[in-house]
Amino acid sequence: MAGDPCLSGGCGCCATNFYTDKECPDCGRRLRVAGNPQRLQYRLICADCGYQSHQLSMEEIRDIID
């Protein structure tokens, strides 16, 4: 969701952002998980090229965290 300040970290609410071991399909750099834990909305993002994944399901989030 482009422009959502919670995903970009610009709103100052309870946004979270951490690196994963996943690679960006566009540029090969490491992806980060970004989102809002209060709303349980997370995406994989690439700070280098701007790639954003679909909104992650709970199963996908568990797979990344484990």
Wavefront OBJ file of the C-alpha trace (Angstrom):
o trace
v 0.000 0.000 0.000
v 2.070 2.887 -1.265
v 1.666 6.089 0.666
v 0.598 4.446 3.934
v 2.669 6.275 6.567
v 2.509 3.247 8.890
v 4.317 1.125 6.316
v 6.907 3.754 5.517
v 7.612 4.499 9.176
v 6.632 8.135 8.824
v 3.617 8.286 11.097
v 5.306 7.663 14.452
v 2.687 5.169 15.604
v 3.530 1.585 16.491
v 5.159 0.771 13.151
v 7.740 -1.970 13.153
v 10.522 -2.620 10.705
v 13.161 -5.389 10.670
v 15.419 -7.146 8.166
v 14.784 -10.687 6.950
v 16.921 -13.245 5.136
v 14.680 -12.921 2.060
v 16.019 -11.313 -1.125
v 14.287 -8.685 -3.229
v 13.029 -10.215 -6.502
v 13.853 -6.976 -8.336
v 17.374 -6.085 -7.127
v 18.585 -8.975 -4.926
v 19.080 -6.906 -1.749
v 17.775 -8.015 1.656
v 14.108 -7.323 2.299
v 12.651 -5.825 5.452
v 9.305 -6.515 7.074
v 7.450 -3.276 7.688
v 4.032 -2.690 9.117
v 1.824 -2.035 12.068
v 1.520 -4.682 14.797
v -1.699 -3.156 16.142
v -3.413 -3.699 12.792
v -1.493 -6.918 11.961
v -0.591 -5.489 8.561
v 2.872 -6.291 7.255
v 4.641 -6.250 3.886
v 8.109 -7.093 2.655
v 9.813 -3.962 1.379
v 13.121 -3.085 -0.258
v 14.616 0.247 0.758
v 16.964 0.205 -2.243
v 14.564 -0.173 -5.179
v 11.142 0.486 -3.610
v 9.722 -3.027 -4.057
v 6.699 -3.842 -1.853
v 5.064 -7.238 -1.531
v 1.405 -7.999 -1.035
v 0.086 -7.772 2.534
v 1.519 -10.798 4.323
v -0.763 -13.475 5.738
v -0.330 -14.638 9.324
v 1.237 -17.867 8.022
v 3.785 -15.904 5.965
v 4.622 -13.743 8.986
v 5.170 -16.859 11.138
v 7.446 -18.370 8.463
v 9.573 -15.204 8.399
v 9.834 -14.952 12.186
v 10.659 -18.648 12.736
l 1 2 3 4 5 6 7 8 9 10 11 12 13 14 15 16 17 18 19 20 21 22 23 24 25 26 27 28 29 30 31 32 33 34 35 36 37 38 39 40 41 42 43 44 45 46 47 48 49 50 51 52 53 54 55 56 57 58 59 60 61 62 63 64 65 66
